[in-house]
Amino acid sequence: MSDEALARRALALLDLTDLADDATAEGARDLCRRAASGPVPVAAVCLWPRFVTVAREALGDSPVRIATVVNFPDGDTPIAPVIRETEEALEAGADEIDLVLPWRAVLAGHTTAASAMVRNVKMRCDDKLLKVILETGEYPDLDKVRAAAELAISSGADFIKTSTGKTAHSASIPAARVMLNVIGMTGRPVGLKPSGGIRTLADAKGYLDLADAIMGPDWVTPQSFRFGASGLYGALIAAIDGATTGGPAAGTY
């Protein structure tokens, strides 16, 4: 596959993200403009809950979906505020919810409350996508990644996502491999979203090659696989345009 074809494939799978601490409404509008106007529309924009209404107005009847985050980024919010945050985001027009798993509690063995949070948020989402962020870069070993992936899926996750992009260590190929193996043993459709630190076409290719090898070449679609990134967008556009750049595009997620 040529670099251009690979970039087009990856662009259609992108959740174009702005979760910067200093994000603004104008930035959200610009994010939506880029999401919808590129050579291939991205799968979704992902932004703070306070900008969901802005995104809904900006995107209009565009096929680009709106994702937002809850229990983000620390994963330590009590369940009641997380449920309320989810309900408000859905009422504002969110199509997808990215929920941070209470991963510290899970690592400490307190899995019942974590499972209850995922189940309750999924109940509110109904047919809207729920992506559960495991924060895999903070786990001591891959066995913990596997256990967290199994917990999230058994509790109702439609996608499992590697990272918030807010910690020192984000997505990794080993964690994604474990997550895909868990997905492969699941008796229902579940997607994968690598996120955090994915900035180049080579980064994207690594994850796509992994998914193709484990799940088969026809498995990856926007319904089963997403990239969560901000800087990746510029690298993909440059590859499609045949341009060369001196380094990664702007953006840190």
KEDREN-931136 format. One record per residue (C-alpha): residue number from 1; x, y, z. Coordinates in steps of 0.5 Angstrom, whole numbers, plus 500, padded with zeros to 3 digits. Layout:
BEGIN
 num   x   y   z
 NUM   X   Y   Z
...
This chain:
BEGIN
 num   x   y   z
   1 500 500 500
   2 503 507 498
   3 504 512 503
   4 498 516 501
   5 493 510 501
   6 495 508 508
   7 494 516 510
   8 487 516 507
   9 486 509 511
  10 488 512 517
  11 485 519 516
  12 478 516 516
  13 479 512 523
  14 482 518 526
  15 478 521 532
  16 481 528 531
  17 482 531 539
  18 483 537 542
  19 483 536 550
  20 488 541 552
  21 487 545 558
  22 487 551 555
  23 482 549 549
  24 477 554 547
  25 470 554 543
  26 474 558 537
  27 479 552 537
  28 473 547 537
  29 470 550 531
  30 477 550 528
  31 477 542 530
  32 471 541 527
  33 473 545 520
  34 479 541 519
  35 475 534 521
  36 470 535 516
  37 474 539 510
  38 480 534 509
  39 481 530 503
  40 477 524 507
  41 473 526 513
  42 475 524 520
  43 471 519 524
  44 470 523 530
  45 472 529 533
  46 474 528 541
  47 473 534 545
  48 471 537 552
  49 464 536 554
  50 463 544 555
  51 464 544 547
  52 459 539 545
  53 454 544 543
  54 459 548 539
  55 461 542 535
  56 454 540 534
  57 453 547 531
  58 459 547 527
  59 459 540 524
  60 451 541 522
  61 449 535 518
  62 457 532 517
  63 458 525 518
  64 463 527 523
  65 461 524 530
  66 462 528 536
  67 466 524 542
  68 467 527 549
  69 470 525 555
  70 468 523 562
  71 471 521 569
  72 477 525 565
  73 483 525 566
  74 484 522 572
  75 479 517 573
  76 478 518 580
  77 471 522 580
  78 465 518 584
  79 460 515 580
  80 454 520 581
  81 458 526 578
  82 460 521 572
  83 453 519 570
  84 451 526 571
  85 456 528 566
  86 455 523 561
  87 447 525 561
  88 449 532 560
  89 454 530 554
  90 449 526 551
  91 443 531 551
  92 448 536 548
  93 449 532 542
  94 455 527 543
  95 455 521 539
  96 460 517 543
  97 463 517 550
  98 470 516 552
  99 470 514 559
 100 476 513 564
 101 476 507 567
 102 477 508 575
 103 484 504 573
 104 487 506 580
 105 482 502 583
 106 482 496 579
 107 490 496 580
 108 488 496 587
 109 483 490 586
 110 477 494 587
 111 473 492 581
 112 466 492 583
 113 465 499 583
 114 469 500 577
 115 465 495 573
 116 459 499 576
 117 461 505 573
 118 462 502 566
 119 455 499 566
 120 451 505 569
 121 455 509 563
 122 453 504 558
 123 446 504 560
 124 446 512 559
 125 449 511 552
 126 444 506 550
 127 446 505 542
 128 451 511 543
 129 458 508 543
 130 462 507 549
 131 469 507 549
 132 473 505 556
 133 480 508 557
 134 484 503 560
 135 490 508 561
 136 495 502 560
 137 501 506 560
 138 501 506 568
 139 500 499 569
 140 505 495 572
 141 505 489 567
 142 501 486 561
 143 497 481 565
 144 494 488 568
 145 492 490 562
 146 489 484 560
 147 485 484 566
 148 482 491 565
 149 480 490 558
 150 476 484 560
 151 473 488 566
 152 471 493 561
 153 468 489 556
 154 464 485 560
 155 461 491 563
 156 459 493 557
 157 464 497 553
 158 463 498 545
 159 471 500 545
 160 477 499 549
 161 482 505 549
 162 489 505 551
 163 490 512 554
 164 488 519 556
 165 494 522 553
 166 495 526 559
 167 500 521 563
 168 508 520 562
 169 506 513 558
 170 501 513 553
 171 499 508 547
 172 504 502 546
 173 504 496 541
 174 505 491 547
 175 498 493 550
 176 495 494 544
 177 496 487 542
 178 494 484 549
 179 487 488 548
 180 486 486 541
 181 487 479 543
 182 482 480 549
 183 477 483 543
 184 478 477 539
 185 476 472 544
 186 470 476 546
 187 463 474 543
 188 461 480 541
 189 463 486 536
 190 468 491 540
 191 473 496 538
 192 480 498 539
 193 482 505 540
 194 490 507 541
 195 491 514 543
 196 496 518 546
 197 503 519 543
 198 501 517 536
 199 504 522 531
 200 507 520 525
 201 505 515 519
 202 509 510 521
 203 506 510 528
 204 499 509 525
 205 502 504 520
 206 505 500 526
 207 498 499 529
 208 494 498 523
 209 499 492 521
 210 498 489 528
 211 490 490 528
 212 490 486 521
 213 495 481 523
 214 491 479 529
 215 484 481 527
 216 484 480 519
 217 485 485 514
 218 477 486 513
 219 476 488 521
 220 479 495 521
 221 473 500 520
 222 471 506 523
 223 466 502 527
 224 472 497 530
 225 478 502 530
 226 480 509 532
 227 486 513 533
 228 486 518 538
 229 490 524 536
 230 491 531 535
 231 498 531 532
 232 497 525 527
 233 492 529 523
 234 498 534 520
 235 502 528 518
 236 497 524 515
 237 495 530 511
 238 502 531 509
 239 503 524 506
 240 496 525 502
 241 499 531 499
 242 506 528 498
 243 509 534 502
 244 515 533 507
 245 516 536 513
 246 521 537 518
 247 518 533 524
 248 512 531 527
 249 506 536 526
 250 503 540 532
 251 500 537 537
 252 501 533 543
 253 496 528 544
